[in-house]
Structures are given as C-alpha cells and as structure tokens.
Amino acid sequence: MAFRARGWRPPPPPLLLLLLWVTGQAAPVAGLGLGSDTELQIERRFVPDECPRTVLSGDFVRYHYVGTFPDGQKFDSSYDRDSTFNVFVGKGQLIAGMDQALVGMCVNERRFVKIPPKLAYGSEGVSGVIPPNSVLHFDVLLMDIWNSEDQVQIHTYFKPPSCPRTIQVSDFVRYHYNGTFLDGTLFDSSHNRMKTYDTYVGIGWLIPGMDKGLLGMCVGEKRTITIPPFLAYGEDGDGKDIPGQASLVFDVALLDLHNPKDGISIENKVVPENCERRSQSGDFLRYHYNGTLLDGTFFDSSYSRNRTFDTYIGQGYVIAGMDEGLLGVCIGEKRRIVVPPHLGYGEEGRGNIPGSAVLVFDIHVIDFHNPSDSISITSRYKPPDCSVLSKKGDYLKYHYNASLLDGTLLDSTWNLGKTYNIVLGFGQVVLGMDMGLREMCVGEKRTVIIPPHLGYGEAGVDGEVPGSAVLVFDIELLELVAGLPEGYMFIWNGEVSANLFEEIDKDGDGEVLLEEVTDC
C-alpha cells in the first residue's frame, strides 16, 4: 500500500460504552468465571497459541463485542455497525468493568465478561437503553492493539547467504507483499495481482512505517513489518480497505533493488591467462549468455537456442548497459554484468522482463573481430631451407585443422587422412585462406586467423561454420609445384576433343588441377 487515505472517517463510537461510570470505584477482577454478581467475571473462551503482546493500561484497542442482559436480550453490538469499537484502555473512556476486562487480552482472544452494575451504569442506567442496576454481559473479540510509544517492528525470517547491498533512502525497489491486520485478516496482496509493488523508498511515496521497515533489506530477504496506525493510515484509514486506527502487518519479499544513479556493475568470473586483445567499440562479438532478474528469475538464454548472440558493441545495437558491459572483454572471458533498468528496458520492460527490472547477464565471449581486421599469421615452424615460397598459381598440398576461436574443432584433413589440394590465387578457398597460404615454404607450419568477412561471412556454412565466426587454421604445407608465371597460357597442339574438359577432369570434381593437365 503506497498512498495515504483521504476523505473517510469511521462512524462515531456508540454512546453506550463511552458513558462514564460515576457511582464509585471499580471492584477487583474476579477469577475466570468465578465470583458473585457483585464482582467482575471474566471467562477466556478462546486464547490463541501465539500471544506476543497483551493489553496494558494506556494501550489503544480495536475490538468487536455483543452486549446482552442476563436473559440474553441484546442491547448493543459492534457487528451490527460493521465496525470495531476503538478506544484507549485505562483512561476512563470505558465503563470501569470493561476497562478492567480488556487488560491482559491477546489479539484474537475471545472473552465473555460479566460486569456488575457498580462497574457499569450503576443505579442510574442509561435512559431507554440500560435499566438501573443492570448486570451486563459482553462477548468480546480483540482485533488490534497498539500504544502511542510503539515503533515499527521488523522480523526477518529469511536472509540470503550473500547480501552485497541493502535498501537505502532514495532506492527504487520491487517487492511482493501480503498485507494483513493484526488479527491476520488479509486486506491486500501483490501476489493476488501477480505483479510486484514498485516504488521509491524513503522519499514519501510510502506510508512512513513502510518507508522505515524496508530500509536495510537485501534482495531475496523476507521479513514481517508491523506498523502502528499513526505510522500507517491513522485515524481515517485509507477510505477503502483499511479502517481507522488499524495496525498493519506486511509480509515482504524483496525481488529487486537499484538506485537511479547506479551504473552497471561487472564481476569477472573467468579471465583467460593469454588475452592478446580486448574488445573495443565497433567490434563485432559472438557470445553466449544467461539472462536473469536480480532474484534469479530466468528470462532468456542463448544456450537454449543453441546459438550465440552476435552483435556490434558500442554502437547502440544492444541495450546501453550491455553496450558498456561488453567493452574490454577477452576472447573466452566469462563475466557477470548487472544492468540497472535505466540502462536496460526502463519502466516499461519488454516481453517477460517486467518494468523497472534490474537485469543480470552471465556471458561467455566466444569470439570478436573488427570489420577493419585482416588475417593474422603466426609461423610456428620454418625448415632450415625456406627459400622457395608459395605464390599465386602454385599447386599446393597441405594439412590443416580448422577451429573456432574458442577451440571448437570444425574440420581436419589429418582426421580424414588426406591432404587438401588447391591452386593458389584462383578462388578455390576463402579469401583469408588464400592470403594465409602465400609465401609459405614446404614443411612450414603456421596458424592463420581469419575474420568472417574474409571467411564465410554472416551466413557461415549451414551446420558447419556459424555465421560471423572467426576461424583458426593450423596449417602444414607438404608439397609445392610451381605454377606458370603471370601472363602465360596453355596452348593445345593437335585436335581438340568436344569433351576436352571432361577428359582432363579425371576425378570429375568440375575443376582442372595442374596435376591433371600434367598427366595429359
């Protein structure tokens, strides 16, 4: 409940119990149900198992009652007015017998009280209502009790093991609650609406007792907050569900917490030992993620789609918090990025992400590149004699292992047991591979890293190479047959068969390689 009540007052209390007894001092309370008609008699018909507090003189109480004469005739009832009787105890606002009978009661306790005339309305009675010298019977059910010196009471019954941050003044929170009166009657519940209550704390958006009761809570914490009426809705109630002078009990579970001044927070989980490069604005990233709310509620995962999330960073393609949180990562790094709502999906939310929700992304960076990147070549071994280097037109035989940047193996000629054979510079491999095989000597081993725009692009190869993937080739050149110099052509002497191409293309692969021409 967040708003203060206006424009409604409970009906005035009945005149009957406010008439003061003026015929003498009250007699002492008799034992439970014992004594004569000249003594106050109390029978405790129901006592709750839990009784954290009992009525003391000076307390304010709310109770229901039925008043009858000894013959059973009813003369008054709070139930008929559909309103509790609200009064201070021990301050002369009640007949003396009732002032005494309420002391020591628990909330939800039911008492049957016999009050002799001298502790009620004596020899005068109440004209037209209570005859003189009447013994009065009251069936009383206590609903509420508080004192003007009470403060907000907080009982934490669950606290998470980790509590990196607690609610402070001016924080924005999302929480679920059940709101009851002191007797346990439910008056409101966010659970019934299936929507959290979202508000600022400590700046007057809530009743004062709730503002105070929420301070210091952790996300995931559960606590009971008991609020006296003067820190809740006071004498007027809320004009709808909450009567005047009602103590309120809120059972609260905190789901989310942030401050409008918050930035993102980053927790590095795994950082590779070798990190030759960190991501920068303008890079294109491929990463996996699990997305949860601050209380752990799952909302999305790239793993469930079995596909990385691929995007440019620092250019507004993702929410602002992720744009920032993905900067400076290494390939293979795992980090947690916590994004406040003003850097996420704001007050409106999106899909199954509620409004004003803090988001938690656990990410694993698979690879990244920049559109301006070229290939990277690392020579791992060169033979002593490395004078003959590969060039365009040369016929090459080589072995390779092809993998992604995270080490995932895509293909291997070693596993297939045969070399890969091409004529260099004639588009028989992706451009990055063509570049990576240049100026190699037989026996050389090198690693070639190929960005996607020089590999298989955004589309990749269905079922084999993911879209926008950086590729890693570990290559060993086994054989090199020098090709003709630039500008030379083949001249065919003799008759030309109508099926010349098919005759030369002995393996039927649609390509004529140098070795096939040599064999002619």
Phi, psi and omega in degrees: 000130190240346191242154181274146183284152178217144164074018179221134177232145177292156178298151181296150180294153180297147181296328189308304187278352178271349177292127183280141175279125188237015186264003180149183181281151180288146176279158177296154181288135178276170177296170187301109176072009184254167174102177183266181180289355178268357182242153173291131181238132182233128175241120180273099186278333174209131176234122181295156180296323180252130182218077184292344185203143177237161183292130173243157175302130183104346178285157172258134183231154169237127182213156171259153179205157167235126179254127180226162169273168182304332180278003178094354180290127181280135175245344179193153177201131175289332180297324180296333179266357180055041180204137176293161172267127188241125188195156169279143179262138175080015179241019176076015179271354180235162169299151190301322181296320179288322175305319180282323187291333182279338182297133179089359180284150172260155171298135184078000174285145176241128179235144170254124189238130172253123183243121179289162184304321184292342175255009180237251184247012169057211184282349181268325183067199176231120187307126176077357183232304183243114177296157177302150175056037181272135167277133184245138176250133178231128172260110192246135174235116183278127183255331190200151179208135175202168179229150183296345177265001181295152173238175175297133177253132183238127175234110177272118181251355169209132177225128182294155181299324180250131181220077184291342185203145178237164182294131175238165177304135179084001174287155174254132186232155170234125182215157171259152179206154163246130179250124179230163169278176184296335179274002177096356180291126180285131174244342180194154179202128174290332179299321180295331179271352181055041181207132179294160171266125188242126186195162169276152181246136171085008180237021173091009177280344182240165171299149186305321182294325179286321175306317181284321186291336181276340183300138176086001179283149173261155170297130183095346180287149175234130180214157174254128182243117179255127190235122175291156188299327182289351171249013179235251184250008168060209185292332186270343188068196180259005178080004184219284187258337187250118179287167176296149175062030182263130168286144183238144178236121179247124173263109193245136171236116184276124182256334191203152185201129172202170174239141180303342179271356183295144164258187176288159170237144184235130175238116179282122180267310179222124176238121181300147179296319178261115181226085185290337183208143176247150184295147179228165177303133182099347177287158176251122185249147166241121182214155171261154178206153163246131180248126178227163169279174186295334179272004178097357180294125182285138174232339181192156178202132173289332180298323182293337177267355181056039181206136178294160170267125188243127184197159167280150178243152178077010184231015175082014178281340178234171179303153188303321181295323178285323176306319180282318186290340180269356176284142175079017179272157173260156172295129183092353183287146172240129179215157175255129180242119179256123189243117176291158188299327181289349173248010179241249182249015169065201183288336184276330186072191180195130180057237179269016174261116182291161177298147177060031183265135169283136183248143178238121179245121171262111189246154174226114184280120182271311174197167171205158178206173175240142180303340178272357182294145167253186178288158175242129182241127175237116179277120183265338178200136173230133178291161180303319178261104183228054185266331180266114185249146182292148180213173179303135180094345178287148176265122186241141168240128183210159171256153176207154162248129178248129181217168171274171182296334180275005177097355180296121182284130178259317186198156179203123175289330177300318179294328180279341178079022176210153182282166172256131189237129180215164165259119188293136174089010182241025173070022181276350174225169178299155187303320181297324178289319177303317179291321184289339180269356181287147174058036172262151173248157180300133181094346181288147175237132179214159175250128180242122177256126189240117176292157188299329181289349173248009179241248183252013170066199182291332184281328186066203176235118187307123178079358182233306183238121179297153175297145177059029183269136169282135184249146178239121178245122169264115192242143169230118180277123185258327185209144179222123174246116185298138178270177177291151175298161179304137175096346179280153177223163175275138174243124183266119179265130179105187181290146180256121179291148176294337180250036186304314184298314180297326180290323179286320182283077188295327182270001174065027182267006179081006179229144176255113181264166184301320182293331179288324177291320182299325182284351184285000000 
